[in-house]
Amino acid sequence: MSDVAQSQAIMFEPTDEKELRAGRGGPERITFEQGYEELKGIVSRLDDPELPVHEMFEGFRRGKGLEKALRAYLQEREGELAELEEGNNLPEFEIASPSNGPAGG
């Protein structure tokens, strides 16, 4: 896990007022792998019985947001895979006949 993802997975306190207001501003950009690793860290941290309630709340909020985004990403990929299985949106190929003469000739 990267240092940034690890620190976010451990400390849930928002760093500024904007982070307190869910749904404001643009979405945070994160790769699927980063999001998944962070979510695993959040789940692990939420299991800590010594976790203060305000950190628990922030971790739960961030974790639910990550879960929603990760599920949406997987559902989109699943739809793309189904289209490919149906033969849609495939690259086109033309198979050439092998030449009858010597190579390079």
Distance bins in CASP14 RR format, pairs under 12 A and 6 or more apart:
PFRMAT RR
TARGET T0000
AUTHOR 0000-0000-0000
RMODE 2
METHOD distances of the structure
MODEL  1
1 7 0 0 0 0 1 0 0 0 0 0 0
1 8 0 0 0 0 1 0 0 0 0 0 0
1 9 1 0 0 1 0 0 0 0 0 0 0
1 10 0 0 0 0 0 1 0 0 0 0 0
1 33 0 0 0 0 1 0 0 0 0 0 0
1 34 0 0 0 0 1 0 0 0 0 0 0
1 35 0 0 0 0 0 1 0 0 0 0 0
1 36 0 0 0 0 0 1 0 0 0 0 0
1 37 1 0 1 0 0 0 0 0 0 0 0
1 38 1 0 0 1 0 0 0 0 0 0 0
1 39 0 0 0 0 0 1 0 0 0 0 0
1 40 0 0 0 0 1 0 0 0 0 0 0
1 41 1 0 0 1 0 0 0 0 0 0 0
1 42 0 0 0 0 0 1 0 0 0 0 0
1 44 0 0 0 0 0 1 0 0 0 0 0
2 8 0 0 0 0 1 0 0 0 0 0 0
2 9 0 0 0 0 0 1 0 0 0 0 0
2 30 0 0 0 0 0 1 0 0 0 0 0
2 31 0 0 0 0 0 1 0 0 0 0 0
2 33 0 0 0 0 1 0 0 0 0 0 0
2 34 1 0 0 1 0 0 0 0 0 0 0
2 35 0 0 0 0 0 1 0 0 0 0 0
2 37 1 0 0 1 0 0 0 0 0 0 0
2 38 0 0 0 0 1 0 0 0 0 0 0
3 9 0 0 0 0 0 1 0 0 0 0 0
3 10 0 0 0 0 0 1 0 0 0 0 0
3 34 0 0 0 0 0 1 0 0 0 0 0
3 37 0 0 0 0 0 1 0 0 0 0 0
4 10 0 0 0 0 0 1 0 0 0 0 0
4 11 0 0 0 0 0 1 0 0 0 0 0
4 28 0 0 0 0 0 1 0 0 0 0 0
4 30 0 0 0 0 0 1 0 0 0 0 0
4 34 0 0 0 0 1 0 0 0 0 0 0
4 35 0 0 0 0 0 1 0 0 0 0 0
4 37 0 0 0 0 0 1 0 0 0 0 0
4 38 0 0 0 0 1 0 0 0 0 0 0
5 11 0 0 0 0 0 1 0 0 0 0 0
5 28 0 0 0 0 0 1 0 0 0 0 0
5 30 0 0 0 0 1 0 0 0 0 0 0
5 31 0 0 0 0 0 1 0 0 0 0 0
5 33 0 0 0 0 1 0 0 0 0 0 0
5 34 1 0 1 0 0 0 0 0 0 0 0
5 35 1 0 0 1 0 0 0 0 0 0 0
5 36 0 0 0 0 1 0 0 0 0 0 0
5 37 1 0 1 0 0 0 0 0 0 0 0
5 38 1 0 1 0 0 0 0 0 0 0 0
5 39 0 0 0 0 1 0 0 0 0 0 0
5 40 0 0 0 0 1 0 0 0 0 0 0
5 41 0 0 0 0 1 0 0 0 0 0 0
5 42 0 0 0 0 0 1 0 0 0 0 0
5 62 0 0 0 0 0 1 0 0 0 0 0
5 66 0 0 0 0 0 1 0 0 0 0 0
6 34 0 0 0 0 0 1 0 0 0 0 0
6 37 0 0 0 0 1 0 0 0 0 0 0
6 38 0 0 0 0 1 0 0 0 0 0 0
6 40 0 0 0 0 0 1 0 0 0 0 0
6 41 1 0 0 1 0 0 0 0 0 0 0
6 42 0 0 0 0 0 1 0 0 0 0 0
6 44 0 0 0 0 0 1 0 0 0 0 0
6 45 0 0 0 0 0 1 0 0 0 0 0
7 13 0 0 0 0 0 1 0 0 0 0 0
7 15 0 0 0 0 0 1 0 0 0 0 0
7 38 0 0 0 0 1 0 0 0 0 0 0
7 41 0 0 0 0 0 1 0 0 0 0 0
7 45 0 0 0 0 0 1 0 0 0 0 0
8 14 0 0 0 0 0 1 0 0 0 0 0
8 15 0 0 0 0 1 0 0 0 0 0 0
8 19 0 0 0 0 0 1 0 0 0 0 0
8 28 0 0 0 0 1 0 0 0 0 0 0
8 30 0 0 0 0 1 0 0 0 0 0 0
8 34 0 0 0 0 1 0 0 0 0 0 0
8 35 0 0 0 0 1 0 0 0 0 0 0
8 37 0 0 0 0 0 1 0 0 0 0 0
8 38 1 0 1 0 0 0 0 0 0 0 0
8 39 0 0 0 0 0 1 0 0 0 0 0
8 41 0 0 0 0 1 0 0 0 0 0 0
8 42 0 0 0 0 1 0 0 0 0 0 0
8 45 0 0 0 0 0 1 0 0 0 0 0
8 58 0 0 0 0 0 1 0 0 0 0 0
8 59 0 0 0 0 1 0 0 0 0 0 0
8 62 1 0 0 1 0 0 0 0 0 0 0
8 63 0 0 0 0 0 1 0 0 0 0 0
8 66 0 0 0 0 0 1 0 0 0 0 0
9 34 0 0 0 0 0 1 0 0 0 0 0
9 35 0 0 0 0 1 0 0 0 0 0 0
9 36 0 0 0 0 0 1 0 0 0 0 0
9 37 1 0 0 1 0 0 0 0 0 0 0
9 38 1 0 1 0 0 0 0 0 0 0 0
9 39 0 0 0 0 1 0 0 0 0 0 0
9 40 1 0 0 1 0 0 0 0 0 0 0
9 41 1 1 0 0 0 0 0 0 0 0 0
9 42 1 0 1 0 0 0 0 0 0 0 0
9 43 0 0 0 0 1 0 0 0 0 0 0
9 44 1 0 0 1 0 0 0 0 0 0 0
9 45 1 0 0 1 0 0 0 0 0 0 0
9 46 0 0 0 0 0 1 0 0 0 0 0
9 48 0 0 0 0 0 1 0 0 0 0 0
9 55 0 0 0 0 0 1 0 0 0 0 0
9 58 0 0 0 0 0 1 0 0 0 0 0
9 59 0 0 0 0 1 0 0 0 0 0 0
9 62 0 0 0 0 1 0 0 0 0 0 0
9 63 0 0 0 0 1 0 0 0 0 0 0
9 66 0 0 0 0 0 1 0 0 0 0 0
10 38 0 0 0 0 0 1 0 0 0 0 0
10 41 1 0 0 1 0 0 0 0 0 0 0
10 42 0 0 0 0 1 0 0 0 0 0 0
10 44 0 0 0 0 1 0 0 0 0 0 0
10 45 1 0 1 0 0 0 0 0 0 0 0
10 46 0 0 0 0 0 1 0 0 0 0 0
10 48 0 0 0 0 1 0 0 0 0 0 0
10 51 0 0 0 0 0 1 0 0 0 0 0
10 55 0 0 0 0 1 0 0 0 0 0 0
10 58 0 0 0 0 0 1 0 0 0 0 0
10 59 0 0 0 0 0 1 0 0 0 0 0
10 62 0 0 0 0 0 1 0 0 0 0 0
11 19 0 0 0 0 0 1 0 0 0 0 0
11 38 0 0 0 0 0 1 0 0 0 0 0
11 41 0 0 0 0 0 1 0 0 0 0 0
11 42 0 0 0 0 0 1 0 0 0 0 0
11 45 0 0 0 0 1 0 0 0 0 0 0
11 51 0 0 0 0 0 1 0 0 0 0 0
11 52 0 0 0 0 0 1 0 0 0 0 0
11 54 0 0 0 0 0 1 0 0 0 0 0
11 55 1 0 0 1 0 0 0 0 0 0 0
11 58 0 0 0 0 1 0 0 0 0 0 0
11 59 0 0 0 0 1 0 0 0 0 0 0
11 62 0 0 0 0 0 1 0 0 0 0 0
12 19 0 0 0 0 0 1 0 0 0 0 0
12 20 0 0 0 0 0 1 0 0 0 0 0
12 38 0 0 0 0 0 1 0 0 0 0 0
12 41 0 0 0 0 0 1 0 0 0 0 0
12 42 1 0 0 1 0 0 0 0 0 0 0
12 45 1 0 0 1 0 0 0 0 0 0 0
12 46 0 0 0 0 1 0 0 0 0 0 0
12 48 0 0 0 0 0 1 0 0 0 0 0
12 51 0 0 0 0 1 0 0 0 0 0 0
12 52 0 0 0 0 1 0 0 0 0 0 0
12 53 0 0 0 0 0 1 0 0 0 0 0
12 54 0 0 0 0 1 0 0 0 0 0 0
12 55 1 0 1 0 0 0 0 0 0 0 0
12 56 1 0 0 1 0 0 0 0 0 0 0
12 57 1 0 0 1 0 0 0 0 0 0 0
12 58 1 1 0 0 0 0 0 0 0 0 0
12 59 1 1 0 0 0 0 0 0 0 0 0
12 60 0 0 0 0 1 0 0 0 0 0 0
12 61 0 0 0 0 1 0 0 0 0 0 0
12 62 1 0 0 1 0 0 0 0 0 0 0
12 63 0 0 0 0 1 0 0 0 0 0 0
12 66 0 0 0 0 0 1 0 0 0 0 0
13 19 0 0 0 0 1 0 0 0 0 0 0
13 20 0 0 0 0 1 0 0 0 0 0 0
13 51 0 0 0 0 0 1 0 0 0 0 0
13 52 0 0 0 0 1 0 0 0 0 0 0
13 53 0 0 0 0 0 1 0 0 0 0 0
13 54 1 0 0 1 0 0 0 0 0 0 0
13 55 1 0 0 1 0 0 0 0 0 0 0
13 56 0 0 0 0 0 1 0 0 0 0 0
13 57 0 0 0 0 0 1 0 0 0 0 0
13 58 1 0 1 0 0 0 0 0 0 0 0
13 59 0 0 0 0 1 0 0 0 0 0 0
13 61 0 0 0 0 0 1 0 0 0 0 0
13 62 0 0 0 0 0 1 0 0 0 0 0
14 20 1 0 1 0 0 0 0 0 0 0 0
14 21 0 0 0 0 1 0 0 0 0 0 0
14 22 0 0 0 0 0 1 0 0 0 0 0
14 24 0 0 0 0 0 1 0 0 0 0 0
14 54 0 0 0 0 1 0 0 0 0 0 0
14 55 0 0 0 0 0 1 0 0 0 0 0
14 57 0 0 0 0 0 1 0 0 0 0 0
14 58 1 0 0 1 0 0 0 0 0 0 0
14 59 0 0 0 0 0 1 0 0 0 0 0
14 61 0 0 0 0 1 0 0 0 0 0 0
14 62 0 0 0 0 1 0 0 0 0 0 0
15 58 0 0 0 0 0 1 0 0 0 0 0
16 24 0 0 0 0 0 1 0 0 0 0 0
17 24 0 0 0 0 1 0 0 0 0 0 0
18 24 1 0 0 1 0 0 0 0 0 0 0
18 25 1 0 0 1 0 0 0 0 0 0 0
18 26 0 0 0 0 1 0 0 0 0 0 0
18 28 0 0 0 0 0 1 0 0 0 0 0
19 25 0 0 0 0 0 1 0 0 0 0 0
19 26 0 0 0 0 0 1 0 0 0 0 0
19 28 0 0 0 0 1 0 0 0 0 0 0
19 58 0 0 0 0 1 0 0 0 0 0 0
19 59 0 0 0 0 0 1 0 0 0 0 0
19 61 0 0 0 0 1 0 0 0 0 0 0
19 62 0 0 0 0 1 0 0 0 0 0 0
20 54 0 0 0 0 0 1 0 0 0 0 0
20 57 0 0 0 0 0 1 0 0 0 0 0
20 58 0 0 0 0 1 0 0 0 0 0 0
20 61 0 0 0 0 1 0 0 0 0 0 0
20 62 0 0 0 0 0 1 0 0 0 0 0
21 61 0 0 0 0 0 1 0 0 0 0 0
22 28 0 0 0 0 0 1 0 0 0 0 0
22 57 0 0 0 0 0 1 0 0 0 0 0
22 58 0 0 0 0 0 1 0 0 0 0 0
22 60 0 0 0 0 0 1 0 0 0 0 0
22 61 1 0 0 1 0 0 0 0 0 0 0
22 62 0 0 0 0 1 0 0 0 0 0 0
22 63 0 0 0 0 0 1 0 0 0 0 0
22 64 0 0 0 0 1 0 0 0 0 0 0
22 65 0 0 0 0 1 0 0 0 0 0 0
22 68 0 0 0 0 0 1 0 0 0 0 0
23 61 0 0 0 0 0 1 0 0 0 0 0
23 65 0 0 0 0 0 1 0 0 0 0 0
23 68 0 0 0 0 0 1 0 0 0 0 0
27 65 0 0 0 0 1 0 0 0 0 0 0
27 66 0 0 0 0 0 1 0 0 0 0 0
27 68 0 0 0 0 0 1 0 0 0 0 0
27 69 1 0 0 1 0 0 0 0 0 0 0
27 72 0 0 0 0 0 1 0 0 0 0 0
28 34 0 0 0 0 0 1 0 0 0 0 0
28 35 0 0 0 0 1 0 0 0 0 0 0
28 38 0 0 0 0 0 1 0 0 0 0 0
28 62 0 0 0 0 1 0 0 0 0 0 0
28 65 0 0 0 0 1 0 0 0 0 0 0
28 66 0 0 0 0 1 0 0 0 0 0 0
28 69 0 0 0 0 1 0 0 0 0 0 0
29 35 0 0 0 0 0 1 0 0 0 0 0
29 69 0 0 0 0 0 1 0 0 0 0 0
30 36 0 0 0 0 1 0 0 0 0 0 0
30 37 0 0 0 0 1 0 0 0 0 0 0
30 38 1 0 0 1 0 0 0 0 0 0 0
30 39 0 0 0 0 0 1 0 0 0 0 0
30 62 0 0 0 0 0 1 0 0 0 0 0
30 63 0 0 0 0 0 1 0 0 0 0 0
30 65 0 0 0 0 0 1 0 0 0 0 0
30 66 1 0 0 1 0 0 0 0 0 0 0
30 69 1 0 0 1 0 0 0 0 0 0 0
30 70 0 0 0 0 1 0 0 0 0 0 0
30 73 0 0 0 0 0 1 0 0 0 0 0
31 37 0 0 0 0 1 0 0 0 0 0 0
31 38 0 0 0 0 0 1 0 0 0 0 0
31 66 0 0 0 0 0 1 0 0 0 0 0
31 69 0 0 0 0 0 1 0 0 0 0 0
31 70 0 0 0 0 0 1 0 0 0 0 0
31 73 0 0 0 0 1 0 0 0 0 0 0
32 38 0 0 0 0 0 1 0 0 0 0 0
32 39 0 0 0 0 0 1 0 0 0 0 0
32 66 0 0 0 0 0 1 0 0 0 0 0
32 69 0 0 0 0 1 0 0 0 0 0 0
32 70 1 0 0 1 0 0 0 0 0 0 0
32 71 0 0 0 0 0 1 0 0 0 0 0
32 72 0 0 0 0 0 1 0 0 0 0 0
32 73 1 0 1 0 0 0 0 0 0 0 0
32 74 0 0 0 0 1 0 0 0 0 0 0
32 76 0 0 0 0 0 1 0 0 0 0 0
32 77 0 0 0 0 1 0 0 0 0 0 0
33 39 0 0 0 0 0 1 0 0 0 0 0
33 40 0 0 0 0 0 1 0 0 0 0 0
33 66 0 0 0 0 0 1 0 0 0 0 0
33 70 0 0 0 0 0 1 0 0 0 0 0
33 73 0 0 0 0 0 1 0 0 0 0 0
34 40 0 0 0 0 0 1 0 0 0 0 0
34 41 0 0 0 0 0 1 0 0 0 0 0
34 66 0 0 0 0 1 0 0 0 0 0 0
34 69 0 0 0 0 0 1 0 0 0 0 0
34 70 0 0 0 0 0 1 0 0 0 0 0
34 73 0 0 0 0 0 1 0 0 0 0 0
35 41 0 0 0 0 1 0 0 0 0 0 0
35 42 0 0 0 0 1 0 0 0 0 0 0
35 43 0 0 0 0 0 1 0 0 0 0 0
35 62 0 0 0 0 0 1 0 0 0 0 0
35 63 0 0 0 0 1 0 0 0 0 0 0
35 65 0 0 0 0 1 0 0 0 0 0 0
35 66 1 0 1 0 0 0 0 0 0 0 0
35 67 0 0 0 0 1 0 0 0 0 0 0
35 68 0 0 0 0 0 1 0 0 0 0 0
35 69 1 0 0 1 0 0 0 0 0 0 0
35 70 1 0 0 1 0 0 0 0 0 0 0
35 71 0 0 0 0 0 1 0 0 0 0 0
35 73 0 0 0 0 1 0 0 0 0 0 0
35 74 0 0 0 0 0 1 0 0 0 0 0
36 42 0 0 0 0 0 1 0 0 0 0 0
36 43 0 0 0 0 0 1 0 0 0 0 0
36 63 0 0 0 0 0 1 0 0 0 0 0
36 66 0 0 0 0 1 0 0 0 0 0 0
36 67 0 0 0 0 1 0 0 0 0 0 0
36 69 0 0 0 0 0 1 0 0 0 0 0
36 70 1 0 0 1 0 0 0 0 0 0 0
36 71 0 0 0 0 0 1 0 0 0 0 0
36 73 0 0 0 0 1 0 0 0 0 0 0
36 74 0 0 0 0 0 1 0 0 0 0 0
37 43 0 0 0 0 0 1 0 0 0 0 0
37 44 0 0 0 0 0 1 0 0 0 0 0
37 66 0 0 0 0 1 0 0 0 0 0 0
37 70 0 0 0 0 0 1 0 0 0 0 0
38 44 0 0 0 0 0 1 0 0 0 0 0
38 45 0 0 0 0 0 1 0 0 0 0 0
38 59 0 0 0 0 0 1 0 0 0 0 0
38 62 1 0 0 1 0 0 0 0 0 0 0
38 63 1 0 0 1 0 0 0 0 0 0 0
38 65 0 0 0 0 0 1 0 0 0 0 0
38 66 1 0 0 1 0 0 0 0 0 0 0
38 67 0 0 0 0 0 1 0 0 0 0 0
38 69 0 0 0 0 0 1 0 0 0 0 0
38 70 0 0 0 0 1 0 0 0 0 0 0
39 45 0 0 0 0 0 1 0 0 0 0 0
39 46 0 0 0 0 0 1 0 0 0 0 0
39 59 0 0 0 0 0 1 0 0 0 0 0
39 60 0 0 0 0 0 1 0 0 0 0 0
39 62 0 0 0 0 1 0 0 0 0 0 0
39 63 1 0 1 0 0 0 0 0 0 0 0
39 64 0 0 0 0 1 0 0 0 0 0 0
39 65 0 0 0 0 1 0 0 0 0 0 0
39 66 1 0 1 0 0 0 0 0 0 0 0
39 67 1 0 0 1 0 0 0 0 0 0 0
39 68 0 0 0 0 0 1 0 0 0 0 0
39 69 0 0 0 0 1 0 0 0 0 0 0
39 70 1 0 0 1 0 0 0 0 0 0 0
39 71 0 0 0 0 0 1 0 0 0 0 0
40 46 0 0 0 0 0 1 0 0 0 0 0
40 47 0 0 0 0 0 1 0 0 0 0 0
40 63 0 0 0 0 0 1 0 0 0 0 0
40 66 0 0 0 0 1 0 0 0 0 0 0
40 67 0 0 0 0 0 1 0 0 0 0 0
40 70 0 0 0 0 0 1 0 0 0 0 0
41 47 0 0 0 0 1 0 0 0 0 0 0
41 48 0 0 0 0 0 1 0 0 0 0 0
41 59 0 0 0 0 1 0 0 0 0 0 0
41 62 0 0 0 0 0 1 0 0 0 0 0
41 63 0 0 0 0 1 0 0 0 0 0 0
41 66 0 0 0 0 0 1 0 0 0 0 0
42 48 0 0 0 0 0 1 0 0 0 0 0
42 51 0 0 0 0 0 1 0 0 0 0 0
42 55 0 0 0 0 0 1 0 0 0 0 0
42 56 0 0 0 0 0 1 0 0 0 0 0
42 57 0 0 0 0 0 1 0 0 0 0 0
42 58 0 0 0 0 1 0 0 0 0 0 0
42 59 1 0 1 0 0 0 0 0 0 0 0
42 60 0 0 0 0 1 0 0 0 0 0 0
42 61 0 0 0 0 1 0 0 0 0 0 0
42 62 1 0 0 1 0 0 0 0 0 0 0
42 63 1 0 1 0 0 0 0 0 0 0 0
42 64 0 0 0 0 1 0 0 0 0 0 0
42 65 0 0 0 0 0 1 0 0 0 0 0
42 66 1 0 0 1 0 0 0 0 0 0 0
42 67 0 0 0 0 1 0 0 0 0 0 0
42 70 0 0 0 0 0 1 0 0 0 0 0
43 51 0 0 0 0 0 1 0 0 0 0 0
43 56 0 0 0 0 0 1 0 0 0 0 0
43 59 0 0 0 0 1 0 0 0 0 0 0
43 60 0 0 0 0 1 0 0 0 0 0 0
43 62 0 0 0 0 0 1 0 0 0 0 0
43 63 1 0 0 1 0 0 0 0 0 0 0
43 64 0 0 0 0 0 1 0 0 0 0 0
43 66 0 0 0 0 0 1 0 0 0 0 0
43 67 0 0 0 0 1 0 0 0 0 0 0
44 51 0 0 0 0 0 1 0 0 0 0 0
44 59 0 0 0 0 0 1 0 0 0 0 0
44 63 0 0 0 0 0 1 0 0 0 0 0
45 51 1 0 0 1 0 0 0 0 0 0 0
45 52 0 0 0 0 0 1 0 0 0 0 0
45 55 0 0 0 0 1 0 0 0 0 0 0
45 56 0 0 0 0 1 0 0 0 0 0 0
45 58 0 0 0 0 0 1 0 0 0 0 0
45 59 1 0 0 1 0 0 0 0 0 0 0
45 60 0 0 0 0 0 1 0 0 0 0 0
45 62 0 0 0 0 0 1 0 0 0 0 0
45 63 0 0 0 0 0 1 0 0 0 0 0
46 52 0 0 0 0 0 1 0 0 0 0 0
46 53 0 0 0 0 0 1 0 0 0 0 0
46 55 0 0 0 0 1 0 0 0 0 0 0
46 56 1 0 0 1 0 0 0 0 0 0 0
46 57 0 0 0 0 0 1 0 0 0 0 0
46 58 0 0 0 0 0 1 0 0 0 0 0
46 59 1 0 0 1 0 0 0 0 0 0 0
46 60 1 0 0 1 0 0 0 0 0 0 0
46 61 0 0 0 0 0 1 0 0 0 0 0
46 62 0 0 0 0 0 1 0 0 0 0 0
46 63 0 0 0 0 1 0 0 0 0 0 0
46 64 0 0 0 0 0 1 0 0 0 0 0
47 56 0 0 0 0 0 1 0 0 0 0 0
47 59 0 0 0 0 0 1 0 0 0 0 0
48 55 0 0 0 0 1 0 0 0 0 0 0
48 56 0 0 0 0 1 0 0 0 0 0 0
48 59 0 0 0 0 0 1 0 0 0 0 0
49 56 0 0 0 0 0 1 0 0 0 0 0
50 56 0 0 0 0 0 1 0 0 0 0 0
51 57 0 0 0 0 1 0 0 0 0 0 0
51 58 0 0 0 0 0 1 0 0 0 0 0
51 59 0 0 0 0 1 0 0 0 0 0 0
51 60 0 0 0 0 0 1 0 0 0 0 0
52 58 0 0 0 0 1 0 0 0 0 0 0
52 59 0 0 0 0 0 1 0 0 0 0 0
53 59 0 0 0 0 0 1 0 0 0 0 0
53 60 0 0 0 0 0 1 0 0 0 0 0
54 60 0 0 0 0 0 1 0 0 0 0 0
54 61 0 0 0 0 0 1 0 0 0 0 0
55 61 0 0 0 0 0 1 0 0 0 0 0
55 62 0 0 0 0 0 1 0 0 0 0 0
56 62 0 0 0 0 0 1 0 0 0 0 0
56 63 0 0 0 0 0 1 0 0 0 0 0
57 63 0 0 0 0 0 1 0 0 0 0 0
57 64 0 0 0 0 0 1 0 0 0 0 0
58 64 0 0 0 0 0 1 0 0 0 0 0
58 65 0 0 0 0 0 1 0 0 0 0 0
59 65 0 0 0 0 1 0 0 0 0 0 0
59 66 0 0 0 0 1 0 0 0 0 0 0
59 67 0 0 0 0 0 1 0 0 0 0 0
60 66 0 0 0 0 0 1 0 0 0 0 0
60 67 0 0 0 0 0 1 0 0 0 0 0
61 67 0 0 0 0 0 1 0 0 0 0 0
61 68 0 0 0 0 0 1 0 0 0 0 0
62 68 0 0 0 0 0 1 0 0 0 0 0
62 69 0 0 0 0 0 1 0 0 0 0 0
63 69 0 0 0 0 1 0 0 0 0 0 0
63 70 0 0 0 0 1 0 0 0 0 0 0
63 71 0 0 0 0 0 1 0 0 0 0 0
64 70 0 0 0 0 0 1 0 0 0 0 0
64 71 0 0 0 0 0 1 0 0 0 0 0
65 71 0 0 0 0 1 0 0 0 0 0 0
65 72 0 0 0 0 0 1 0 0 0 0 0
66 72 0 0 0 0 0 1 0 0 0 0 0
66 73 0 0 0 0 0 1 0 0 0 0 0
67 73 0 0 0 0 0 1 0 0 0 0 0
67 74 0 0 0 0 0 1 0 0 0 0 0
68 74 0 0 0 0 0 1 0 0 0 0 0
68 75 0 0 0 0 0 1 0 0 0 0 0
69 75 0 0 0 0 0 1 0 0 0 0 0
69 76 0 0 0 0 0 1 0 0 0 0 0
70 76 0 0 0 0 0 1 0 0 0 0 0
70 77 0 0 0 0 0 1 0 0 0 0 0
71 77 0 0 0 0 0 1 0 0 0 0 0
71 78 0 0 0 0 0 1 0 0 0 0 0
72 78 0 0 0 0 0 1 0 0 0 0 0
72 79 0 0 0 0 0 1 0 0 0 0 0
73 79 0 0 0 0 0 1 0 0 0 0 0
73 80 0 0 0 0 0 1 0 0 0 0 0
74 80 0 0 0 0 0 1 0 0 0 0 0
74 81 0 0 0 0 0 1 0 0 0 0 0
75 81 0 0 0 0 0 1 0 0 0 0 0
75 82 0 0 0 0 0 1 0 0 0 0 0
76 82 0 0 0 0 0 1 0 0 0 0 0
76 83 0 0 0 0 0 1 0 0 0 0 0
77 83 0 0 0 0 0 1 0 0 0 0 0
77 84 0 0 0 0 0 1 0 0 0 0 0
78 84 0 0 0 0 0 1 0 0 0 0 0
78 85 0 0 0 0 0 1 0 0 0 0 0
79 85 0 0 0 0 1 0 0 0 0 0 0
79 86 0 0 0 0 1 0 0 0 0 0 0
79 88 0 0 0 0 0 1 0 0 0 0 0
79 89 0 0 0 0 0 1 0 0 0 0 0
80 86 0 0 0 0 0 1 0 0 0 0 0
80 87 0 0 0 0 0 1 0 0 0 0 0
80 88 0 0 0 0 1 0 0 0 0 0 0
80 89 1 0 0 1 0 0 0 0 0 0 0
80 90 0 0 0 0 0 1 0 0 0 0 0
81 87 0 0 0 0 0 1 0 0 0 0 0
81 88 0 0 0 0 0 1 0 0 0 0 0
81 89 0 0 0 0 0 1 0 0 0 0 0
82 88 0 0 0 0 1 0 0 0 0 0 0
82 89 0 0 0 0 0 1 0 0 0 0 0
83 89 1 0 1 0 0 0 0 0 0 0 0
83 90 0 0 0 0 1 0 0 0 0 0 0
84 90 1 0 0 1 0 0 0 0 0 0 0
84 91 0 0 0 0 0 1 0 0 0 0 0
99 105 0 0 0 0 1 0 0 0 0 0 0
END
